[in-house]
Amino acid sequence: MATCGVELLQVLARAESAALESASVQISGELDPATPVRDDVTVFNSIHLEFTLRGVTDAEANHLVERFKRR
């Protein structure tokens, strides 16, 4: 998911002619066996992505991340 996030942000930035120089993402997940999401397979209860974007303004970065979240 992290690699896809970086790739998608680059695609979104290119489509908007945003001057994105670099993007990185850290991913963490929570797996709580006491409260499974599904009984048949193991699924994370939550996932957190933290993006670091360079070359764009804070407003542009927020916009790109919001577009990513809607995908």
Backbone atoms as SQL, in Angstrom:
CREATE TABLE atoms (id INTEGER PRIMARY KEY, chain TEXT, resi INTEGER, resn TEXT, atom TEXT, x REAL, y REAL, z REAL);
INSERT INTO atoms VALUES
  (1, 'A', 1, 'MET', 'N', 0.814, -1.182, 0.000),
  (2, 'A', 1, 'MET', 'CA', 0.000, 0.000, 0.000),
  (3, 'A', 1, 'MET', 'C', 0.867, 1.259, 0.000),
  (4, 'A', 2, 'ALA', 'N', 1.950, 1.247, 0.725),
  (5, 'A', 2, 'ALA', 'CA', 2.798, 2.438, 0.802),
  (6, 'A', 2, 'ALA', 'C', 3.361, 2.799, -0.568),
  (7, 'A', 3, 'THR', 'N', 3.851, 1.819, -1.297),
  (8, 'A', 3, 'THR', 'CA', 4.409, 2.073, -2.618),
  (9, 'A', 3, 'THR', 'C', 3.337, 2.597, -3.567),
  (10, 'A', 4, 'CYS', 'N', 2.161, 2.022, -3.495),
  (11, 'A', 4, 'CYS', 'CA', 1.054, 2.493, -4.330),
  (12, 'A', 4, 'CYS', 'C', 0.684, 3.928, -3.974),
  (13, 'A', 5, 'GLY', 'N', 0.749, 4.271, -2.694),
  (14, 'A', 5, 'GLY', 'CA', 0.444, 5.628, -2.267),
  (15, 'A', 5, 'GLY', 'C', 1.391, 6.640, -2.866),
  (16, 'A', 6, 'VAL', 'N', 2.671, 6.337, -2.850),
  (17, 'A', 6, 'VAL', 'CA', 3.671, 7.242, -3.430),
  (18, 'A', 6, 'VAL', 'C', 3.449, 7.363, -4.930),
  (19, 'A', 7, 'GLU', 'N', 3.237, 6.263, -5.604),
  (20, 'A', 7, 'GLU', 'CA', 3.023, 6.284, -7.052),
  (21, 'A', 7, 'GLU', 'C', 1.779, 7.086, -7.415),
  (22, 'A', 8, 'LEU', 'N', 0.688, 6.868, -6.687),
  (23, 'A', 8, 'LEU', 'CA', -0.549, 7.585, -6.975),
  (24, 'A', 8, 'LEU', 'C', -0.380, 9.084, -6.739),
  (25, 'A', 9, 'LEU', 'N', 0.308, 9.476, -5.676),
  (26, 'A', 9, 'LEU', 'CA', 0.544, 10.899, -5.431),
  (27, 'A', 9, 'LEU', 'C', 1.347, 11.522, -6.571),
  (28, 'A', 10, 'GLN', 'N', 2.321, 10.795, -7.094),
  (29, 'A', 10, 'GLN', 'CA', 3.109, 11.309, -8.217),
  (30, 'A', 10, 'GLN', 'C', 2.232, 11.482, -9.454),
  (31, 'A', 11, 'VAL', 'N', 1.347, 10.549, -9.696),
  (32, 'A', 11, 'VAL', 'CA', 0.432, 10.643, -10.836),
  (33, 'A', 11, 'VAL', 'C', -0.508, 11.835, -10.666),
  (34, 'A', 12, 'LEU', 'N', -1.073, 11.980, -9.462),
  (35, 'A', 12, 'LEU', 'CA', -1.988, 13.093, -9.197),
  (36, 'A', 12, 'LEU', 'C', -1.271, 14.431, -9.343),
  (37, 'A', 13, 'ALA', 'N', -0.055, 14.523, -8.821),
  (38, 'A', 13, 'ALA', 'CA', 0.715, 15.768, -8.907),
  (39, 'A', 13, 'ALA', 'C', 1.028, 16.107, -10.361),
  (40, 'A', 14, 'ARG', 'N', 1.420, 15.105, -11.132),
  (41, 'A', 14, 'ARG', 'CA', 1.732, 15.333, -12.547),
  (42, 'A', 14, 'ARG', 'C', 0.495, 15.825, -13.302),
  (43, 'A', 15, 'ALA', 'N', -0.667, 15.248, -13.000),
  (44, 'A', 15, 'ALA', 'CA', -1.906, 15.638, -13.670),
  (45, 'A', 15, 'ALA', 'C', -2.289, 17.081, -13.350),
  (46, 'A', 16, 'GLU', 'N', -1.872, 17.569, -12.188),
  (47, 'A', 16, 'GLU', 'CA', -2.194, 18.936, -11.773),
  (48, 'A', 16, 'GLU', 'C', -1.022, 19.896, -11.973),
  (49, 'A', 17, 'SER', 'N', 0.039, 19.419, -12.590),
  (50, 'A', 17, 'SER', 'CA', 1.263, 20.208, -12.804),
  (51, 'A', 17, 'SER', 'C', 1.821, 20.757, -11.499),
  (52, 'A', 18, 'ALA', 'N', 1.676, 19.988, -10.423),
  (53, 'A', 18, 'ALA', 'CA', 2.248, 20.365, -9.126),
  (54, 'A', 18, 'ALA', 'C', 3.726, 20.017, -9.140),
  (55, 'A', 19, 'ALA', 'N', 4.533, 20.837, -8.513),
  (56, 'A', 19, 'ALA', 'CA', 5.992, 20.681, -8.541),
  (57, 'A', 19, 'ALA', 'C', 6.478, 19.704, -7.465),
  (58, 'A', 20, 'LEU', 'N', 5.892, 18.542, -7.416),
  (59, 'A', 20, 'LEU', 'CA', 6.291, 17.531, -6.433),
  (60, 'A', 20, 'LEU', 'C', 7.691, 17.021, -6.758),
  (61, 'A', 21, 'GLU', 'N', 8.626, 17.248, -5.835),
  (62, 'A', 21, 'GLU', 'CA', 10.012, 16.806, -6.035),
  (63, 'A', 21, 'GLU', 'C', 10.222, 15.388, -5.520),
  (64, 'A', 22, 'SER', 'N', 9.612, 15.080, -4.378),
  (65, 'A', 22, 'SER', 'CA', 9.746, 13.731, -3.824),
  (66, 'A', 22, 'SER', 'C', 8.572, 13.446, -2.905),
  (67, 'A', 23, 'ALA', 'N', 8.318, 12.167, -2.732),
  (68, 'A', 23, 'ALA', 'CA', 7.249, 11.723, -1.845),
  (69, 'A', 23, 'ALA', 'C', 7.716, 10.457, -1.149),
  (70, 'A', 24, 'SER', 'N', 7.400, 10.378, 0.139),
  (71, 'A', 24, 'SER', 'CA', 7.655, 9.141, 0.885),
  (72, 'A', 24, 'SER', 'C', 6.479, 8.919, 1.816),
  (73, 'A', 25, 'VAL', 'N', 6.330, 7.703, 2.243),
  (74, 'A', 25, 'VAL', 'CA', 5.222, 7.372, 3.133),
  (75, 'A', 25, 'VAL', 'C', 5.673, 6.323, 4.129),
  (76, 'A', 26, 'GLN', 'N', 5.247, 6.502, 5.358),
  (77, 'A', 26, 'GLN', 'CA', 5.448, 5.487, 6.387),
  (78, 'A', 26, 'GLN', 'C', 4.082, 4.897, 6.682),
  (79, 'A', 27, 'ILE', 'N', 4.043, 3.590, 6.843),
  (80, 'A', 27, 'ILE', 'CA', 2.773, 2.908, 7.077),
  (81, 'A', 27, 'ILE', 'C', 2.869, 2.114, 8.376),
  (82, 'A', 28, 'SER', 'N', 1.780, 2.150, 9.120),
  (83, 'A', 28, 'SER', 'CA', 1.677, 1.316, 10.312),
  (84, 'A', 28, 'SER', 'C', 0.252, 0.786, 10.366),
  (85, 'A', 29, 'GLY', 'N', 0.099, -0.350, 10.985),
  (86, 'A', 29, 'GLY', 'CA', -1.218, -0.961, 11.071),
  (87, 'A', 29, 'GLY', 'C', -1.466, -1.534, 12.441),
  (88, 'A', 30, 'GLU', 'N', -2.737, -1.680, 12.759),
  (89, 'A', 30, 'GLU', 'CA', -3.143, -2.267, 14.037),
  (90, 'A', 30, 'GLU', 'C', -3.950, -3.526, 13.768),
  (91, 'A', 31, 'LEU', 'N', -3.540, -4.567, 14.419),
  (92, 'A', 31, 'LEU', 'CA', -4.219, -5.847, 14.310),
  (93, 'A', 31, 'LEU', 'C', -4.633, -6.256, 15.713),
  (94, 'A', 32, 'ASP', 'N', -5.936, -6.297, 15.964),
  (95, 'A', 32, 'ASP', 'CA', -6.451, -6.629, 17.292),
  (96, 'A', 32, 'ASP', 'C', -7.192, -7.957, 17.214),
  (97, 'A', 33, 'PRO', 'N', -6.552, -9.061, 17.659),
  (98, 'A', 33, 'PRO', 'CA', -7.196, -10.373, 17.585),
  (99, 'A', 33, 'PRO', 'C', -8.495, -10.454, 18.378),
  (100, 'A', 34, 'ALA', 'N', -8.658, -9.589, 19.372),
  (101, 'A', 34, 'ALA', 'CA', -9.874, -9.612, 20.196),
  (102, 'A', 34, 'ALA', 'C', -11.080, -9.043, 19.454),
  (103, 'A', 35, 'THR', 'N', -10.827, -8.213, 18.456),
  (104, 'A', 35, 'THR', 'CA', -11.932, -7.617, 17.687),
  (105, 'A', 35, 'THR', 'C', -11.648, -7.746, 16.186),
  (106, 'A', 36, 'PRO', 'N', -11.738, -8.958, 15.658),
  (107, 'A', 36, 'PRO', 'CA', -11.421, -9.169, 14.245),
  (108, 'A', 36, 'PRO', 'C', -12.423, -8.464, 13.326),
  (109, 'A', 37, 'VAL', 'N', -11.905, -7.995, 12.203),
  (110, 'A', 37, 'VAL', 'CA', -12.737, -7.347, 11.190),
  (111, 'A', 37, 'VAL', 'C', -13.540, -8.415, 10.452),
  (112, 'A', 38, 'ARG', 'N', -12.891, -9.533, 10.181),
  (113, 'A', 38, 'ARG', 'CA', -13.531, -10.677, 9.512),
  (114, 'A', 38, 'ARG', 'C', -13.132, -11.945, 10.223),
  (115, 'A', 39, 'ASP', 'N', -13.979, -12.938, 10.155),
  (116, 'A', 39, 'ASP', 'CA', -13.684, -14.223, 10.792),
  (117, 'A', 39, 'ASP', 'C', -12.881, -15.158, 9.895),
  (118, 'A', 40, 'ASP', 'N', -12.964, -14.967, 8.576),
  (119, 'A', 40, 'ASP', 'CA', -12.365, -15.919, 7.653),
  (120, 'A', 40, 'ASP', 'C', -10.927, -15.588, 7.254),
  (121, 'A', 41, 'VAL', 'N', -10.514, -14.323, 7.366),
  (122, 'A', 41, 'VAL', 'CA', -9.151, -13.920, 7.030),
  (123, 'A', 41, 'VAL', 'C', -8.671, -12.869, 8.025),
  (124, 'A', 42, 'THR', 'N', -7.364, -12.732, 8.141),
  (125, 'A', 42, 'THR', 'CA', -6.793, -11.712, 9.012),
  (126, 'A', 42, 'THR', 'C', -6.770, -10.377, 8.276),
  (127, 'A', 43, 'VAL', 'N', -7.377, -9.373, 8.868),
  (128, 'A', 43, 'VAL', 'CA', -7.461, -8.039, 8.281),
  (129, 'A', 43, 'VAL', 'C', -7.097, -7.036, 9.366),
  (130, 'A', 44, 'PHE', 'N', -6.313, -6.017, 9.003),
  (131, 'A', 44, 'PHE', 'CA', -5.960, -4.980, 9.965),
  (132, 'A', 44, 'PHE', 'C', -7.211, -4.246, 10.436),
  (133, 'A', 45, 'ASN', 'N', -7.234, -3.897, 11.705),
  (134, 'A', 45, 'ASN', 'CA', -8.326, -3.086, 12.243),
  (135, 'A', 45, 'ASN', 'C', -8.191, -1.639, 11.789),
  (136, 'A', 46, 'SER', 'N', -6.957, -1.165, 11.663),
  (137, 'A', 46, 'SER', 'CA', -6.725, 0.185, 11.153),
  (138, 'A', 46, 'SER', 'C', -5.347, 0.261, 10.521),
  (139, 'A', 47, 'ILE', 'N', -5.215, 1.194, 9.599),
  (140, 'A', 47, 'ILE', 'CA', -3.938, 1.455, 8.933),
  (141, 'A', 47, 'ILE', 'C', -3.718, 2.952, 8.941),
  (142, 'A', 48, 'HIS', 'N', -2.498, 3.362, 9.225),
  (143, 'A', 48, 'HIS', 'CA', -2.143, 4.788, 9.264),
  (144, 'A', 48, 'HIS', 'C', -1.025, 5.028, 8.257),
  (145, 'A', 49, 'LEU', 'N', -1.231, 6.001, 7.362),
  (146, 'A', 49, 'LEU', 'CA', -0.216, 6.397, 6.391),
  (147, 'A', 49, 'LEU', 'C', 0.231, 7.812, 6.719),
  (148, 'A', 50, 'GLU', 'N', 1.549, 8.023, 6.764),
  (149, 'A', 50, 'GLU', 'CA', 2.091, 9.365, 7.000),
  (150, 'A', 50, 'GLU', 'C', 2.947, 9.756, 5.804),
  (151, 'A', 51, 'PHE', 'N', 2.447, 10.735, 5.042),
  (152, 'A', 51, 'PHE', 'CA', 3.123, 11.169, 3.831),
  (153, 'A', 51, 'PHE', 'C', 4.077, 12.322, 4.122),
  (154, 'A', 52, 'THR', 'N', 5.212, 12.323, 3.452),
  (155, 'A', 52, 'THR', 'CA', 6.145, 13.441, 3.451),
  (156, 'A', 52, 'THR', 'C', 6.340, 13.846, 1.997),
  (157, 'A', 53, 'LEU', 'N', 5.938, 15.075, 1.684),
  (158, 'A', 53, 'LEU', 'CA', 6.018, 15.567, 0.312),
  (159, 'A', 53, 'LEU', 'C', 6.941, 16.772, 0.268),
  (160, 'A', 54, 'ARG', 'N', 7.788, 16.837, -0.752),
  (161, 'A', 54, 'ARG', 'CA', 8.705, 17.968, -0.935),
  (162, 'A', 54, 'ARG', 'C', 8.448, 18.619, -2.284),
  (163, 'A', 55, 'GLY', 'N', 8.587, 19.955, -2.299),
  (164, 'A', 55, 'GLY', 'CA', 8.455, 20.693, -3.544),
  (165, 'A', 55, 'GLY', 'C', 7.085, 21.305, -3.747),
  (166, 'A', 56, 'VAL', 'N', 6.139, 20.992, -2.876),
  (167, 'A', 56, 'VAL', 'CA', 4.800, 21.566, -2.984),
  (168, 'A', 56, 'VAL', 'C', 4.481, 22.333, -1.703),
  (169, 'A', 57, 'THR', 'N', 3.524, 23.229, -1.795),
  (170, 'A', 57, 'THR', 'CA', 3.102, 23.963, -0.609),
  (171, 'A', 57, 'THR', 'C', 2.294, 23.043, 0.303),
  (172, 'A', 58, 'ASP', 'N', 2.071, 23.486, 1.532),
  (173, 'A', 58, 'ASP', 'CA', 1.238, 22.703, 2.446),
  (174, 'A', 58, 'ASP', 'C', -0.157, 22.508, 1.873),
  (175, 'A', 59, 'ALA', 'N', -0.710, 23.546, 1.274),
  (176, 'A', 59, 'ALA', 'CA', -2.048, 23.447, 0.689),
  (177, 'A', 59, 'ALA', 'C', -2.077, 22.430, -0.451),
  (178, 'A', 60, 'GLU', 'N', -1.055, 22.455, -1.302),
  (179, 'A', 60, 'GLU', 'CA', -0.979, 21.481, -2.401),
  (180, 'A', 60, 'GLU', 'C', -0.822, 20.069, -1.858),
  (181, 'A', 61, 'ALA', 'N', 0.022, 19.908, -0.843),
  (182, 'A', 61, 'ALA', 'CA', 0.229, 18.592, -0.237),
  (183, 'A', 61, 'ALA', 'C', -1.076, 18.064, 0.349),
  (184, 'A', 62, 'ASN', 'N', -1.782, 18.915, 1.084),
  (185, 'A', 62, 'ASN', 'CA', -3.064, 18.499, 1.666),
  (186, 'A', 62, 'ASN', 'C', -4.056, 18.111, 0.587),
  (187, 'A', 63, 'HIS', 'N', -4.086, 18.883, -0.486),
  (188, 'A', 63, 'HIS', 'CA', -4.988, 18.583, -1.599),
  (189, 'A', 63, 'HIS', 'C', -4.656, 17.226, -2.227),
  (190, 'A', 64, 'LEU', 'N', -3.381, 16.974, -2.459),
  (191, 'A', 64, 'LEU', 'CA', -2.971, 15.701, -3.062),
  (192, 'A', 64, 'LEU', 'C', -3.324, 14.521, -2.163),
  (193, 'A', 65, 'VAL', 'N', -3.091, 14.669, -0.875),
  (194, 'A', 65, 'VAL', 'CA', -3.400, 13.578, 0.062),
  (195, 'A', 65, 'VAL', 'C', -4.919, 13.356, 0.125),
  (196, 'A', 66, 'GLU', 'N', -5.694, 14.424, 0.114),
  (197, 'A', 66, 'GLU', 'CA', -7.157, 14.272, 0.120),
  (198, 'A', 66, 'GLU', 'C', -7.623, 13.551, -1.147),
  (199, 'A', 67, 'ARG', 'N', -7.044, 13.886, -2.282),
  (200, 'A', 67, 'ARG', 'CA', -7.396, 13.184, -3.528),
  (201, 'A', 67, 'ARG', 'C', -7.014, 11.707, -3.426),
  (202, 'A', 68, 'PHE', 'N', -5.860, 11.424, -2.844),
  (203, 'A', 68, 'PHE', 'CA', -5.440, 10.036, -2.636),
  (204, 'A', 68, 'PHE', 'C', -6.472, 9.294, -1.785),
  (205, 'A', 69, 'LYS', 'N', -6.927, 9.918, -0.725),
  (206, 'A', 69, 'LYS', 'CA', -7.869, 9.273, 0.195),
  (207, 'A', 69, 'LYS', 'C', -9.203, 8.966, -0.470),
  (208, 'A', 70, 'ARG', 'N', -9.570, 9.742, -1.478),
  (209, 'A', 70, 'ARG', 'CA', -10.847, 9.510, -2.170),
  (210, 'A', 70, 'ARG', 'C', -10.758, 8.380, -3.195),
  (211, 'A', 71, 'ARG', 'N', -9.565, 7.897, -3.475),
  (212, 'A', 71, 'ARG', 'CA', -9.396, 6.832, -4.478),
  (213, 'A', 71, 'ARG', 'C', -9.746, 5.488, -3.911);
